[in-house]
Amino acid sequence: MTYDTAFFVKWVASAIQILGYTATAFALTPWNIYLFLIGVAGWLIVGILWKDRAIILIHVVAAAAMLAGLASSN
């Protein structure tokens, strides 16, 4: 098995998103959103590296929704 950039990015991004879920469970806002944004950015990079439009689309939409939510909460 070869380990490329996408391999490491997807696992780090996944771990960070799990931390985001944990932060949500403990009502640690806005830290949960910050963690989710980092995880989403990581998965967006993976989508770009893999040229996978579905992964790119879902993570662009997720990032936009979270950024809009952050902007409206201030």
BASEMAR-293172 format. One record per atom (N, C-alpha, C, CB): residue number from 0; residue in three letters; atom name; x, y, z. Coordinates in Angstrom, 2 decimals. Glycine has a CB too. Layout:
<node nr="NUM" rest="ALA" atom="CA" c1="X" c2="Y" c3="Z"/>
...
This chain:
<node nr="0" rest="MET" atom="N" c1="0.85" c2="-1.18" c3="0.00"/>
<node nr="0" rest="MET" atom="CA" c1="0.00" c2="0.00" c3="0.00"/>
<node nr="0" rest="MET" atom="C" c1="0.89" c2="1.24" c3="0.00"/>
<node nr="0" rest="MET" atom="CB" c1="-0.96" c2="0.00" c3="1.22"/>
<node nr="1" rest="THR" atom="N" c1="0.57" c2="2.17" c3="-0.87"/>
<node nr="1" rest="THR" atom="CA" c1="1.31" c2="3.43" c3="-0.89"/>
<node nr="1" rest="THR" atom="C" c1="0.49" c2="4.49" c3="-0.19"/>
<node nr="1" rest="THR" atom="CB" c1="1.64" c2="3.86" c3="-2.35"/>
<node nr="2" rest="TYR" atom="N" c1="1.19" c2="5.33" c3="0.52"/>
<node nr="2" rest="TYR" atom="CA" c1="0.53" c2="6.41" c3="1.25"/>
<node nr="2" rest="TYR" atom="C" c1="0.83" c2="7.72" c3="0.53"/>
<node nr="2" rest="TYR" atom="CB" c1="0.99" c2="6.46" c3="2.74"/>
<node nr="3" rest="ASP" atom="N" c1="-0.19" c2="8.32" c3="-0.05"/>
<node nr="3" rest="ASP" atom="CA" c1="-0.01" c2="9.59" c3="-0.72"/>
<node nr="3" rest="ASP" atom="C" c1="-0.55" c2="10.72" c3="0.16"/>
<node nr="3" rest="ASP" atom="CB" c1="-0.72" c2="9.58" c3="-2.09"/>
<node nr="4" rest="THR" atom="N" c1="-0.48" c2="11.92" c3="-0.37"/>
<node nr="4" rest="THR" atom="CA" c1="-0.94" c2="13.09" c3="0.38"/>
<node nr="4" rest="THR" atom="C" c1="-2.40" c2="12.95" c3="0.79"/>
<node nr="4" rest="THR" atom="CB" c1="-0.76" c2="14.35" c3="-0.44"/>
<node nr="5" rest="ALA" atom="N" c1="-3.24" c2="12.49" c3="-0.13"/>
<node nr="5" rest="ALA" atom="CA" c1="-4.67" c2="12.35" c3="0.16"/>
<node nr="5" rest="ALA" atom="C" c1="-4.91" c2="11.41" c3="1.33"/>
<node nr="5" rest="ALA" atom="CB" c1="-5.42" c2="11.85" c3="-1.08"/>
<node nr="6" rest="PHE" atom="N" c1="-4.13" c2="10.35" c3="1.43"/>
<node nr="6" rest="PHE" atom="CA" c1="-4.29" c2="9.40" c3="2.53"/>
<node nr="6" rest="PHE" atom="C" c1="-4.14" c2="10.11" c3="3.88"/>
<node nr="6" rest="PHE" atom="CB" c1="-3.25" c2="8.26" c3="2.41"/>
<node nr="7" rest="PHE" atom="N" c1="-3.09" c2="10.89" c3="4.02"/>
<node nr="7" rest="PHE" atom="CA" c1="-2.85" c2="11.58" c3="5.29"/>
<node nr="7" rest="PHE" atom="C" c1="-3.86" c2="12.69" c3="5.54"/>
<node nr="7" rest="PHE" atom="CB" c1="-1.45" c2="12.16" c3="5.31"/>
<node nr="8" rest="VAL" atom="N" c1="-4.20" c2="13.45" c3="4.50"/>
<node nr="8" rest="VAL" atom="CA" c1="-5.15" c2="14.54" c3="4.67"/>
<node nr="8" rest="VAL" atom="C" c1="-6.51" c2="14.01" c3="5.08"/>
<node nr="8" rest="VAL" atom="CB" c1="-5.26" c2="15.36" c3="3.38"/>
<node nr="9" rest="LYS" atom="N" c1="-6.97" c2="12.92" c3="4.45"/>
<node nr="9" rest="LYS" atom="CA" c1="-8.31" c2="12.42" c3="4.78"/>
<node nr="9" rest="LYS" atom="C" c1="-8.38" c2="11.90" c3="6.21"/>
<node nr="9" rest="LYS" atom="CB" c1="-8.72" c2="11.32" c3="3.81"/>
<node nr="10" rest="TRP" atom="N" c1="-7.29" c2="11.28" c3="6.71"/>
<node nr="10" rest="TRP" atom="CA" c1="-7.33" c2="10.78" c3="8.07"/>
<node nr="10" rest="TRP" atom="C" c1="-7.22" c2="11.89" c3="9.10"/>
<node nr="10" rest="TRP" atom="CB" c1="-6.22" c2="9.78" c3="8.28"/>
<node nr="11" rest="VAL" atom="N" c1="-6.41" c2="12.89" c3="8.83"/>
<node nr="11" rest="VAL" atom="CA" c1="-6.32" c2="14.03" c3="9.74"/>
<node nr="11" rest="VAL" atom="C" c1="-7.64" c2="14.80" c3="9.74"/>
<node nr="11" rest="VAL" atom="CB" c1="-5.15" c2="14.96" c3="9.35"/>
<node nr="12" rest="ALA" atom="N" c1="-8.20" c2="15.03" c3="8.55"/>
<node nr="12" rest="ALA" atom="CA" c1="-9.48" c2="15.75" c3="8.45"/>
<node nr="12" rest="ALA" atom="C" c1="-10.59" c2="14.97" c3="9.16"/>
<node nr="12" rest="ALA" atom="CB" c1="-9.85" c2="15.98" c3="6.98"/>
<node nr="13" rest="SER" atom="N" c1="-10.59" c2="13.66" c3="9.03"/>
<node nr="13" rest="SER" atom="CA" c1="-11.61" c2="12.84" c3="9.69"/>
<node nr="13" rest="SER" atom="C" c1="-11.47" c2="12.94" c3="11.21"/>
<node nr="13" rest="SER" atom="CB" c1="-11.50" c2="11.38" c3="9.25"/>
<node nr="14" rest="ALA" atom="N" c1="-10.25" c2="12.89" c3="11.71"/>
<node nr="14" rest="ALA" atom="CA" c1="-10.02" c2="12.99" c3="13.16"/>
<node nr="14" rest="ALA" atom="C" c1="-10.48" c2="14.35" c3="13.67"/>
<node nr="14" rest="ALA" atom="CB" c1="-8.52" c2="12.76" c3="13.49"/>
<node nr="15" rest="ILE" atom="N" c1="-10.21" c2="15.40" c3="12.91"/>
<node nr="15" rest="ILE" atom="CA" c1="-10.63" c2="16.74" c3="13.33"/>
<node nr="15" rest="ILE" atom="C" c1="-12.15" c2="16.86" c3="13.30"/>
<node nr="15" rest="ILE" atom="CB" c1="-10.00" c2="17.81" c3="12.41"/>
<node nr="16" rest="GLN" atom="N" c1="-12.80" c2="16.25" c3="12.31"/>
<node nr="16" rest="GLN" atom="CA" c1="-14.27" c2="16.28" c3="12.30"/>
<node nr="16" rest="GLN" atom="C" c1="-14.84" c2="15.52" c3="13.49"/>
<node nr="16" rest="GLN" atom="CB" c1="-14.80" c2="15.69" c3="10.98"/>
<node nr="17" rest="ILE" atom="N" c1="-14.23" c2="14.43" c3="13.88"/>
<node nr="17" rest="ILE" atom="CA" c1="-14.68" c2="13.71" c3="15.07"/>
<node nr="17" rest="ILE" atom="C" c1="-14.55" c2="14.61" c3="16.30"/>
<node nr="17" rest="ILE" atom="CB" c1="-13.86" c2="12.40" c3="15.27"/>
<node nr="18" rest="LEU" atom="N" c1="-13.48" c2="15.38" c3="16.37"/>
<node nr="18" rest="LEU" atom="CA" c1="-13.36" c2="16.35" c3="17.47"/>
<node nr="18" rest="LEU" atom="C" c1="-14.48" c2="17.39" c3="17.39"/>
<node nr="18" rest="LEU" atom="CB" c1="-11.98" c2="17.04" c3="17.43"/>
<node nr="19" rest="GLY" atom="N" c1="-14.87" c2="17.76" c3="16.18"/>
<node nr="19" rest="GLY" atom="CA" c1="-15.99" c2="18.69" c3="16.01"/>
<node nr="19" rest="GLY" atom="C" c1="-17.29" c2="18.11" c3="16.53"/>
<node nr="19" rest="GLY" atom="CB" c1="-16.15" c2="19.06" c3="14.55"/>
<node nr="20" rest="TYR" atom="N" c1="-17.53" c2="16.83" c3="16.24"/>
<node nr="20" rest="TYR" atom="CA" c1="-18.73" c2="16.17" c3="16.77"/>
<node nr="20" rest="TYR" atom="C" c1="-18.68" c2="16.12" c3="18.30"/>
<node nr="20" rest="TYR" atom="CB" c1="-18.86" c2="14.73" c3="16.21"/>
<node nr="21" rest="THR" atom="N" c1="-17.50" c2="15.86" c3="18.84"/>
<node nr="21" rest="THR" atom="CA" c1="-17.35" c2="15.81" c3="20.30"/>
<node nr="21" rest="THR" atom="C" c1="-17.61" c2="17.19" c3="20.90"/>
<node nr="21" rest="THR" atom="CB" c1="-15.94" c2="15.30" c3="20.69"/>
<node nr="22" rest="ALA" atom="N" c1="-17.06" c2="18.23" c3="20.26"/>
<node nr="22" rest="ALA" atom="CA" c1="-17.29" c2="19.58" c3="20.74"/>
<node nr="22" rest="ALA" atom="C" c1="-18.77" c2="19.94" c3="20.69"/>
<node nr="22" rest="ALA" atom="CB" c1="-16.47" c2="20.59" c3="19.92"/>
<node nr="23" rest="THR" atom="N" c1="-19.46" c2="19.47" c3="19.66"/>
<node nr="23" rest="THR" atom="CA" c1="-20.91" c2="19.71" c3="19.56"/>
<node nr="23" rest="THR" atom="C" c1="-21.64" c2="19.02" c3="20.71"/>
<node nr="23" rest="THR" atom="CB" c1="-21.45" c2="19.22" c3="18.21"/>
<node nr="24" rest="ALA" atom="N" c1="-21.25" c2="17.79" c3="21.01"/>
<node nr="24" rest="ALA" atom="CA" c1="-21.90" c2="17.03" c3="22.08"/>
<node nr="24" rest="ALA" atom="C" c1="-21.75" c2="17.72" c3="23.42"/>
<node nr="24" rest="ALA" atom="CB" c1="-21.31" c2="15.62" c3="22.15"/>
<node nr="25" rest="PHE" atom="N" c1="-20.64" c2="18.44" c3="23.60"/>
<node nr="25" rest="PHE" atom="CA" c1="-20.40" c2="19.13" c3="24.86"/>
<node nr="25" rest="PHE" atom="C" c1="-20.71" c2="20.63" c3="24.77"/>
<node nr="25" rest="PHE" atom="CB" c1="-18.96" c2="18.93" c3="25.29"/>
<node nr="26" rest="ALA" atom="N" c1="-21.43" c2="21.03" c3="23.73"/>
<node nr="26" rest="ALA" atom="CA" c1="-21.87" c2="22.42" c3="23.53"/>
<node nr="26" rest="ALA" atom="C" c1="-20.71" c2="23.41" c3="23.55"/>
<node nr="26" rest="ALA" atom="CB" c1="-22.87" c2="22.79" c3="24.61"/>
<node nr="27" rest="LEU" atom="N" c1="-19.62" c2="23.02" c3="22.94"/>
<node nr="27" rest="LEU" atom="CA" c1="-18.45" c2="23.89" c3="22.87"/>
<node nr="27" rest="LEU" atom="C" c1="-18.49" c2="24.71" c3="21.57"/>
<node nr="27" rest="LEU" atom="CB" c1="-17.14" c2="23.05" c3="22.95"/>
<node nr="28" rest="THR" atom="N" c1="-19.41" c2="25.67" c3="21.56"/>
<node nr="28" rest="THR" atom="CA" c1="-19.52" c2="26.54" c3="20.40"/>
<node nr="28" rest="THR" atom="C" c1="-18.74" c2="27.81" c3="20.65"/>
<node nr="28" rest="THR" atom="CB" c1="-21.01" c2="26.86" c3="20.08"/>
<node nr="29" rest="PRO" atom="N" c1="-18.11" c2="28.40" c3="19.71"/>
<node nr="29" rest="PRO" atom="CA" c1="-18.06" c2="28.07" c3="18.29"/>
<node nr="29" rest="PRO" atom="C" c1="-16.94" c2="27.11" c3="17.91"/>
<node nr="29" rest="PRO" atom="CB" c1="-17.92" c2="29.32" c3="17.50"/>
<node nr="30" rest="TRP" atom="N" c1="-16.25" c2="26.54" c3="18.91"/>
<node nr="30" rest="TRP" atom="CA" c1="-15.12" c2="25.64" c3="18.61"/>
<node nr="30" rest="TRP" atom="C" c1="-15.54" c2="24.48" c3="17.72"/>
<node nr="30" rest="TRP" atom="CB" c1="-14.51" c2="25.10" c3="19.90"/>
<node nr="31" rest="ASN" atom="N" c1="-16.76" c2="23.99" c3="17.92"/>
<node nr="31" rest="ASN" atom="CA" c1="-17.21" c2="22.88" c3="17.08"/>
<node nr="31" rest="ASN" atom="C" c1="-17.22" c2="23.27" c3="15.61"/>
<node nr="31" rest="ASN" atom="CB" c1="-18.61" c2="22.41" c3="17.52"/>
<node nr="32" rest="ILE" atom="N" c1="-17.69" c2="24.47" c3="15.32"/>
<node nr="32" rest="ILE" atom="CA" c1="-17.74" c2="24.93" c3="13.93"/>
<node nr="32" rest="ILE" atom="C" c1="-16.34" c2="25.12" c3="13.38"/>
<node nr="32" rest="ILE" atom="CB" c1="-18.54" c2="26.23" c3="13.82"/>
<node nr="33" rest="TYR" atom="N" c1="-15.44" c2="25.66" c3="14.17"/>
<node nr="33" rest="TYR" atom="CA" c1="-14.06" c2="25.83" c3="13.71"/>
<node nr="33" rest="TYR" atom="C" c1="-13.44" c2="24.48" c3="13.37"/>
<node nr="33" rest="TYR" atom="CB" c1="-13.21" c2="26.55" c3="14.78"/>
<node nr="34" rest="LEU" atom="N" c1="-13.66" c2="23.50" c3="14.22"/>
<node nr="34" rest="LEU" atom="CA" c1="-13.13" c2="22.16" c3="13.95"/>
<node nr="34" rest="LEU" atom="C" c1="-13.76" c2="21.57" c3="12.69"/>
<node nr="34" rest="LEU" atom="CB" c1="-13.39" c2="21.22" c3="15.16"/>
<node nr="35" rest="PHE" atom="N" c1="-15.08" c2="21.72" c3="12.57"/>
<node nr="35" rest="PHE" atom="CA" c1="-15.75" c2="21.23" c3="11.36"/>
<node nr="35" rest="PHE" atom="C" c1="-15.20" c2="21.91" c3="10.11"/>
<node nr="35" rest="PHE" atom="CB" c1="-17.26" c2="21.45" c3="11.46"/>
<node nr="36" rest="LEU" atom="N" c1="-14.96" c2="23.20" c3="10.17"/>
<node nr="36" rest="LEU" atom="CA" c1="-14.44" c2="23.91" c3="9.00"/>
<node nr="36" rest="LEU" atom="C" c1="-13.06" c2="23.39" c3="8.60"/>
<node nr="36" rest="LEU" atom="CB" c1="-14.37" c2="25.41" c3="9.29"/>
<node nr="37" rest="ILE" atom="N" c1="-12.23" c2="23.10" c3="9.57"/>
<node nr="37" rest="ILE" atom="CA" c1="-10.91" c2="22.53" c3="9.26"/>
<node nr="37" rest="ILE" atom="C" c1="-11.06" c2="21.16" c3="8.63"/>
<node nr="37" rest="ILE" atom="CB" c1="-10.04" c2="22.45" c3="10.54"/>
<node nr="38" rest="GLY" atom="N" c1="-11.94" c2="20.33" c3="9.21"/>
<node nr="38" rest="GLY" atom="CA" c1="-12.18" c2="19.00" c3="8.64"/>
<node nr="38" rest="GLY" atom="C" c1="-12.77" c2="19.06" c3="7.25"/>
<node nr="38" rest="GLY" atom="CB" c1="-13.11" c2="18.22" c3="9.54"/>
<node nr="39" rest="VAL" atom="N" c1="-13.71" c2="19.98" c3="7.05"/>
<node nr="39" rest="VAL" atom="CA" c1="-14.32" c2="20.14" c3="5.73"/>
<node nr="39" rest="VAL" atom="C" c1="-13.28" c2="20.61" c3="4.72"/>
<node nr="39" rest="VAL" atom="CB" c1="-15.50" c2="21.15" c3="5.80"/>
<node nr="40" rest="ALA" atom="N" c1="-12.42" c2="21.53" c3="5.13"/>
<node nr="40" rest="ALA" atom="CA" c1="-11.35" c2="22.01" c3="4.24"/>
<node nr="40" rest="ALA" atom="C" c1="-10.43" c2="20.85" c3="3.85"/>
<node nr="40" rest="ALA" atom="CB" c1="-10.53" c2="23.14" c3="4.91"/>
<node nr="41" rest="GLY" atom="N" c1="-10.12" c2="20.00" c3="4.82"/>
<node nr="41" rest="GLY" atom="CA" c1="-9.29" c2="18.84" c3="4.52"/>
<node nr="41" rest="GLY" atom="C" c1="-9.94" c2="17.92" c3="3.50"/>
<node nr="41" rest="GLY" atom="CB" c1="-8.99" c2="18.06" c3="5.78"/>
<node nr="42" rest="TRP" atom="N" c1="-11.20" c2="17.64" c3="3.70"/>
<node nr="42" rest="TRP" atom="CA" c1="-11.91" c2="16.76" c3="2.76"/>
<node nr="42" rest="TRP" atom="C" c1="-12.10" c2="17.43" c3="1.40"/>
<node nr="42" rest="TRP" atom="CB" c1="-13.28" c2="16.36" c3="3.33"/>
<node nr="43" rest="LEU" atom="N" c1="-12.21" c2="18.75" c3="1.38"/>
<node nr="43" rest="LEU" atom="CA" c1="-12.27" c2="19.46" c3="0.11"/>
<node nr="43" rest="LEU" atom="C" c1="-10.95" c2="19.28" c3="-0.65"/>
<node nr="43" rest="LEU" atom="CB" c1="-12.56" c2="20.97" c3="0.34"/>
<node nr="44" rest="ILE" atom="N" c1="-9.85" c2="19.37" c3="0.06"/>
<node nr="44" rest="ILE" atom="CA" c1="-8.54" c2="19.13" c3="-0.56"/>
<node nr="44" rest="ILE" atom="C" c1="-8.47" c2="17.71" c3="-1.12"/>
<node nr="44" rest="ILE" atom="CB" c1="-7.40" c2="19.37" c3="0.46"/>
<node nr="45" rest="VAL" atom="N" c1="-8.96" c2="16.73" c3="-0.36"/>
<node nr="45" rest="VAL" atom="CA" c1="-8.97" c2="15.35" c3="-0.84"/>
<node nr="45" rest="VAL" atom="C" c1="-9.80" c2="15.24" c3="-2.11"/>
<node nr="45" rest="VAL" atom="CB" c1="-9.52" c2="14.40" c3="0.25"/>
<node nr="46" rest="GLY" atom="N" c1="-10.97" c2="15.85" c3="-2.12"/>
<node nr="46" rest="GLY" atom="CA" c1="-11.81" c2="15.83" c3="-3.32"/>
<node nr="46" rest="GLY" atom="C" c1="-11.10" c2="16.40" c3="-4.53"/>
<node nr="46" rest="GLY" atom="CB" c1="-13.09" c2="16.59" c3="-3.07"/>
<node nr="47" rest="ILE" atom="N" c1="-10.37" c2="17.50" c3="-4.31"/>
<node nr="47" rest="ILE" atom="CA" c1="-9.62" c2="18.11" c3="-5.40"/>
<node nr="47" rest="ILE" atom="C" c1="-8.49" c2="17.18" c3="-5.87"/>
<node nr="47" rest="ILE" atom="CB" c1="-9.03" c2="19.46" c3="-4.96"/>
<node nr="48" rest="LEU" atom="N" c1="-7.77" c2="16.59" c3="-4.92"/>
<node nr="48" rest="LEU" atom="CA" c1="-6.69" c2="15.67" c3="-5.28"/>
<node nr="48" rest="LEU" atom="C" c1="-7.20" c2="14.46" c3="-6.05"/>
<node nr="48" rest="LEU" atom="CB" c1="-5.95" c2="15.20" c3="-4.02"/>
<node nr="49" rest="TRP" atom="N" c1="-8.37" c2="13.98" c3="-5.66"/>
<node nr="49" rest="TRP" atom="CA" c1="-8.96" c2="12.81" c3="-6.33"/>
<node nr="49" rest="TRP" atom="C" c1="-9.78" c2="13.19" c3="-7.56"/>
<node nr="49" rest="TRP" atom="CB" c1="-9.84" c2="12.05" c3="-5.35"/>
<node nr="50" rest="LYS" atom="N" c1="-9.97" c2="14.50" c3="-7.77"/>
<node nr="50" rest="LYS" atom="CA" c1="-10.83" c2="14.99" c3="-8.86"/>
<node nr="50" rest="LYS" atom="C" c1="-12.23" c2="14.40" c3="-8.76"/>
<node nr="50" rest="LYS" atom="CB" c1="-10.21" c2="14.65" c3="-10.24"/>
<node nr="51" rest="ASP" atom="N" c1="-12.73" c2="14.35" c3="-7.54"/>
<node nr="51" rest="ASP" atom="CA" c1="-14.05" c2="13.77" c3="-7.24"/>
<node nr="51" rest="ASP" atom="C" c1="-15.04" c2="14.91" c3="-7.02"/>
<node nr="51" rest="ASP" atom="CB" c1="-14.00" c2="12.82" c3="-5.99"/>
<node nr="52" rest="ARG" atom="N" c1="-15.86" c2="15.17" c3="-8.02"/>
<node nr="52" rest="ARG" atom="CA" c1="-16.77" c2="16.31" c3="-7.96"/>
<node nr="52" rest="ARG" atom="C" c1="-17.81" c2="16.20" c3="-6.85"/>
<node nr="52" rest="ARG" atom="CB" c1="-17.48" c2="16.46" c3="-9.27"/>
<node nr="53" rest="ALA" atom="N" c1="-18.24" c2="14.99" c3="-6.52"/>
<node nr="53" rest="ALA" atom="CA" c1="-19.23" c2="14.82" c3="-5.45"/>
<node nr="53" rest="ALA" atom="C" c1="-18.64" c2="15.23" c3="-4.10"/>
<node nr="53" rest="ALA" atom="CB" c1="-19.73" c2="13.36" c3="-5.39"/>
<node nr="54" rest="ILE" atom="N" c1="-17.42" c2="14.82" c3="-3.83"/>
<node nr="54" rest="ILE" atom="CA" c1="-16.77" c2="15.20" c3="-2.57"/>
<node nr="54" rest="ILE" atom="C" c1="-16.53" c2="16.70" c3="-2.55"/>
<node nr="54" rest="ILE" atom="CB" c1="-15.42" c2="14.43" c3="-2.39"/>
<node nr="55" rest="ILE" atom="N" c1="-16.10" c2="17.26" c3="-3.67"/>
<node nr="55" rest="ILE" atom="CA" c1="-15.88" c2="18.70" c3="-3.74"/>
<node nr="55" rest="ILE" atom="C" c1="-17.19" c2="19.45" c3="-3.47"/>
<node nr="55" rest="ILE" atom="CB" c1="-15.30" c2="19.10" c3="-5.12"/>
<node nr="56" rest="LEU" atom="N" c1="-18.25" c2="19.06" c3="-4.15"/>
<node nr="56" rest="LEU" atom="CA" c1="-19.54" c2="19.75" c3="-4.01"/>
<node nr="56" rest="LEU" atom="C" c1="-20.04" c2="19.74" c3="-2.58"/>
<node nr="56" rest="LEU" atom="CB" c1="-20.58" c2="19.10" c3="-4.92"/>
<node nr="57" rest="ILE" atom="N" c1="-20.09" c2="18.57" c3="-1.97"/>
<node nr="57" rest="ILE" atom="CA" c1="-20.67" c2="18.49" c3="-0.63"/>
<node nr="57" rest="ILE" atom="C" c1="-19.86" c2="19.29" c3="0.38"/>
<node nr="57" rest="ILE" atom="CB" c1="-20.76" c2="17.03" c3="-0.17"/>
<node nr="58" rest="HIS" atom="N" c1="-18.55" c2="19.36" c3="0.21"/>
<node nr="58" rest="HIS" atom="CA" c1="-17.74" c2="20.08" c3="1.18"/>
<node nr="58" rest="HIS" atom="C" c1="-17.71" c2="21.59" c3="0.91"/>
<node nr="58" rest="HIS" atom="CB" c1="-16.33" c2="19.53" c3="1.18"/>
<node nr="59" rest="VAL" atom="N" c1="-17.88" c2="22.00" c3="-0.33"/>
<node nr="59" rest="VAL" atom="CA" c1="-18.05" c2="23.44" c3="-0.61"/>
<node nr="59" rest="VAL" atom="C" c1="-19.36" c2="23.92" c3="-0.01"/>
<node nr="59" rest="VAL" atom="CB" c1="-18.01" c2="23.72" c3="-2.15"/>
<node nr="60" rest="VAL" atom="N" c1="-20.43" c2="23.16" c3="-0.20"/>
<node nr="60" rest="VAL" atom="CA" c1="-21.74" c2="23.53" c3="0.35"/>
<node nr="60" rest="VAL" atom="C" c1="-21.69" c2="23.54" c3="1.88"/>
<node nr="60" rest="VAL" atom="CB" c1="-22.84" c2="22.55" c3="-0.14"/>
<node nr="61" rest="ALA" atom="N" c1="-21.06" c2="22.52" c3="2.48"/>
<node nr="61" rest="ALA" atom="CA" c1="-20.97" c2="22.46" c3="3.94"/>
<node nr="61" rest="ALA" atom="C" c1="-20.18" c2="23.65" c3="4.48"/>
<node nr="61" rest="ALA" atom="CB" c1="-20.30" c2="21.15" c3="4.39"/>
<node nr="62" rest="ALA" atom="N" c1="-19.07" c2="23.98" c3="3.85"/>
<node nr="62" rest="ALA" atom="CA" c1="-18.26" c2="25.12" c3="4.31"/>
<node nr="62" rest="ALA" atom="C" c1="-19.06" c2="26.42" c3="4.18"/>
<node nr="62" rest="ALA" atom="CB" c1="-16.95" c2="25.22" c3="3.49"/>
<node nr="63" rest="ALA" atom="N" c1="-19.75" c2="26.59" c3="3.07"/>
<node nr="63" rest="ALA" atom="CA" c1="-20.54" c2="27.81" c3="2.87"/>
<node nr="63" rest="ALA" atom="C" c1="-21.64" c2="27.92" c3="3.93"/>
<node nr="63" rest="ALA" atom="CB" c1="-21.17" c2="27.83" c3="1.46"/>
<node nr="64" rest="ALA" atom="N" c1="-22.31" c2="26.83" c3="4.24"/>
<node nr="64" rest="ALA" atom="CA" c1="-23.37" c2="26.84" c3="5.25"/>
<node nr="64" rest="ALA" atom="C" c1="-22.81" c2="27.19" c3="6.63"/>
<node nr="64" rest="ALA" atom="CB" c1="-24.08" c2="25.48" c3="5.30"/>
<node nr="65" rest="MET" atom="N" c1="-21.67" c2="26.60" c3="6.97"/>
<node nr="65" rest="MET" atom="CA" c1="-21.08" c2="26.89" c3="8.29"/>
<node nr="65" rest="MET" atom="C" c1="-20.58" c2="28.32" c3="8.38"/>
<node nr="65" rest="MET" atom="CB" c1="-19.94" c2="25.92" c3="8.57"/>
<node nr="66" rest="LEU" atom="N" c1="-19.97" c2="28.82" c3="7.30"/>
<node nr="66" rest="LEU" atom="CA" c1="-19.51" c2="30.21" c3="7.32"/>
<node nr="66" rest="LEU" atom="C" c1="-20.68" c2="31.18" c3="7.39"/>
<node nr="66" rest="LEU" atom="CB" c1="-18.66" c2="30.50" c3="6.09"/>
<node nr="67" rest="ALA" atom="N" c1="-21.76" c2="30.88" c3="6.69"/>
<node nr="67" rest="ALA" atom="CA" c1="-22.95" c2="31.72" c3="6.77"/>
<node nr="67" rest="ALA" atom="C" c1="-23.52" c2="31.70" c3="8.18"/>
<node nr="67" rest="ALA" atom="CB" c1="-24.03" c2="31.24" c3="5.76"/>
<node nr="68" rest="GLY" atom="N" c1="-23.54" c2="30.54" c3="8.80"/>
<node nr="68" rest="GLY" atom="CA" c1="-24.02" c2="30.44" c3="10.17"/>
<node nr="68" rest="GLY" atom="C" c1="-23.16" c2="31.22" c3="11.14"/>
<node nr="68" rest="GLY" atom="CB" c1="-24.09" c2="29.00" c3="10.61"/>
<node nr="69" rest="LEU" atom="N" c1="-21.86" c2="31.16" c3="10.96"/>
<node nr="69" rest="LEU" atom="CA" c1="-20.96" c2="31.92" c3="11.82"/>
<node nr="69" rest="LEU" atom="C" c1="-21.17" c2="33.42" c3="11.63"/>
<node nr="69" rest="LEU" atom="CB" c1="-19.50" c2="31.54" c3="11.54"/>
<node nr="70" rest="ALA" atom="N" c1="-21.31" c2="33.83" c3="10.38"/>
<node nr="70" rest="ALA" atom="CA" c1="-21.49" c2="35.26" c3="10.08"/>
<node nr="70" rest="ALA" atom="C" c1="-22.80" c2="35.79" c3="10.67"/>
<node nr="70" rest="ALA" atom="CB" c1="-21.47" c2="35.50" c3="8.57"/>
<node nr="71" rest="SER" atom="N" c1="-23.84" c2="34.97" c3="10.63"/>
<node nr="71" rest="SER" atom="CA" c1="-25.14" c2="35.44" c3="11.13"/>
<node nr="71" rest="SER" atom="C" c1="-25.23" c2="35.40" c3="12.65"/>
<node nr="71" rest="SER" atom="CB" c1="-26.25" c2="34.60" c3="10.53"/>
<node nr="72" rest="SER" atom="N" c1="-24.35" c2="34.68" c3="13.29"/>
<node nr="72" rest="SER" atom="CA" c1="-24.41" c2="34.57" c3="14.76"/>
<node nr="72" rest="SER" atom="C" c1="-23.66" c2="35.71" c3="15.44"/>
<node nr="72" rest="SER" atom="CB" c1="-23.82" c2="33.23" c3="15.22"/>
<node nr="73" rest="ASN" atom="N" c1="-22.94" c2="36.51" c3="14.68"/>
<node nr="73" rest="ASN" atom="CA" c1="-22.18" c2="37.62" c3="15.28"/>
<node nr="73" rest="ASN" atom="C" c1="-22.93" c2="38.91" c3="15.25"/>
<node nr="73" rest="ASN" atom="CB" c1="-20.86" c2="37.81" c3="14.58"/>
